[in-house]
Amino acid sequence: MSIRHWPEAERPREKLLKRGAQALGDAELLALFLGSGVAGKDAVACARGLIARHGSLGALASQGTEALLREQGLGPARVALLLAAHELGARCLSAQLQRGPAISDERSAGLLFRQRLQRAPHEVFACMFLDSRHRMLAFEELFRGTIDGSEVHPREVVRRCLAHNAAAVIFGHNHPSGVAEPSAADRQITRRLQDALALIDVRVLDHFIVGEGEPYSFAARGMI
């Protein structure tokens, strides 16, 4: 049955307008972007199928353009809407962190790294620059390629810290394989960066590895 034949209180758009976006489940939110379903399926059923195939709404959102275009019921217009919504969320979070209170928990920082890096097809090393009260000054992607000792240059990180007058930093990089576990090279470059930044009194608060699921936090595991 088409959504327009549902009771008005159960239709995703009407429910959102009356009760707020938080009242909608993941499939209902996604259905608003889909707009309509395919033969034999309404938009909510299509959305449930998409989420089930990828395991979660976050995993679906992390797919690249080509992967999304291969999904039944997702054409260029819908894929563009989904990618735009994902980027809008990342930019809103970045703006809130930049203007807002100190970053006091790992989840908010880890979420920003995940939104920025999870879809990248190659490794990206990024840095969040913070002031003395741990408010974000800037977020920059510094290096691309294989994140090891030969690709991440402490001297460049020091230069960017001085340019932003940063008092602390949080690092993050992605593993395109989806496995968010630190390699020996990850641990080594983290120590090298800590040593280099200690010379200019800049603290390394955390280093996140982004893969599938929640980002891996060095600080949460006592590695920083």
N, C-alpha and C positions, 0 to 999 in steps of 0.2 A: 504494500500500500504506500502510495506517495506521501511524503511528509505533509503536504498541504491538506491531506485528509486526516491527519492526526488531530487529537484534541489540542486546542490552541495552547493550553498550559504546558504541553509536552514538546511543542516544536522548539528546536534549538534557538532560533532567532528570537521568538517571543519570550522564551524562558530567560535568555540573556538580558533582554531589555527590561523585564519585570523583576528578576531576582539577582542580576549581576553575573558577570562572566564566571565567577568562582562557583556558581551553581551548576555549571556544565561539566560533564565528563570529557575525557580526552577525545573520544569519538565524536561527541556533539560539537566540540570546538572545531575539530578538523572538518566536519561536515559543512560548517558555515563557509569554509574556504572552497570546498568542492562545489557547493551550490546545488548540484543535482547529482543523481546517481547514474547507473547504467541500466541496461535492460534487465528487469527482474530484481533490481536492488535499489533501495533508496540511498540517499547520500550518507546517512548514519551507518547503514550496513556496509557500504563501500569503505567508509572511514575505519570501521572496526576491522575489516579485512586487511587494510593497509597496515594498521598498527599491529595486528596479530602476526603478519608476515615478517615484520621487522623487530618484534619483541617489545617495543615501547614507542611512544610518540617522539621521545628524544632521539632514539636510533633512526626513526624515519626522517626526522628533520636534519640529521647529520649526513644524509645521502647527498651525493653530488647531483648536478643537473641531469647528466645522462642516465643515471640510475633511476631517477624520479620519472623521467620521460618514458621509460620502459614499462612503468606501472599502468595497468588497465584503468582507464577512467581519469588519468592525469595527462592532459594535453599541455602545450606550452603556456597557455594563459594561467592554468591552475598551478603549474610548477612555478611560474614566475611569482604568483601570489604567495605560495608557501615559502619560497626563498626570501622574498621581501619581508614577510612576517618574521622569519628567523633573524634576519639582519636587523630589523627594527627593534626586536627584543634585546639583541646584543648591544645596540647603540643606546637604548634607554638605560640598560643596566650600567653601561660604561659612564653615561652622564650622571646617573645617580651616585655612583661611587666617586666620581670626580668632584662633585659638588657637596656630597653628603658627609656624614660623620666618619670617624676613623674606621678603617677596616679591622674589626675586632674578631672576626671568625673566619675560619678557612673556607667555609662553604660559599660565601659570596664571591671571594676571589677565585676559587676553583670553578665556579659557574661561569664567570666571565672568560676564563681561559678555555673552558670547554666550548662555549658558544663561538669563540673566535677561531679555535684551532681544529675542532673535531672533524670538519669536512675536508681539510686540506689533504690533497693526495700525496704530498711529500712532507718531510719533517720541517717544522717551523719552530724556531726558538724565539720566545717573546719575553718581554719584561714589563712589569708594572712598577713605575717609579712613585715613591711615596715621600711625603714631607715628614717632619719630626713628630707629627701627631698621627701618622699613618693614614693620612688622606691622600687619595690618588692624585698625582700631578699629571701623569701621562701613561699611555699604554702603547708600546711599540713592538713590532715584529723586527727582530734584529738580524737573524740568520735563517737561511733556508738550505736544505740539503740534508746531508747526514750529520746528525748532531753528535759530534765527538770532538776530541781535543783539537783536531785539525781545522774544524769549521767554526767553532765558537771561540772568539778571540777576547780574552779578558780585557785587553787594552781598549777595545771598542766599547765594551760595557762600562768601563771606568769613564771613558770620554762622555758617554751619554748621561751617566749619573751626574757628572760635573755640569753638563749643559742644563740639566733640569734642577740642579741644586738639591738633589735627592738625599734624604737621610736614611732611607731604607728601600729595599727592592723585594719583589716577589717574582720568581722566574716560572716559566711554564713552557713545555714543548709537547708535541703530539707524537704518538706512535701510530702511523698509518695501519699497522698490522692489527690494531685494536687492543693489543695486550698492554695494559697500563702498569707495567712492572719495570723498575729501574735496571738498566744494564750496568756493567762495570764502568763503561764510558760515562754514563749519566752520573754516577756517584763521583767519578774522578773530576769531571768538569765542574760539578757543584762545589767540591772542595777547592778547586783552583780559583773559582770566582769568589768564594768566601775569603780566601787568602788575599786576593788582589784588592777587593773592596774594603777589607779591614784596614788597608794602608791609607785609605781616605775617609775612614770612619763611617762607612756605609754598611748597614746591617742587612744580611740576607735573611728574610723572615720565613721563606718557604720556597719550594720548587715543586711544581705540579707536573705530573705526566698525564696527558689526556689520551684516553683510548675509548673503549666501550664502557659504558656505565660511569660510575663516579670517578673523578680524577684521583690519582695517587698523590698523596701529600707526604713530602719528606718530613716536614715538621711534625705531623701527627704521629709519625713513627719514630720520633726521636733522632732523626738523621741530620737535623739542623739545630 
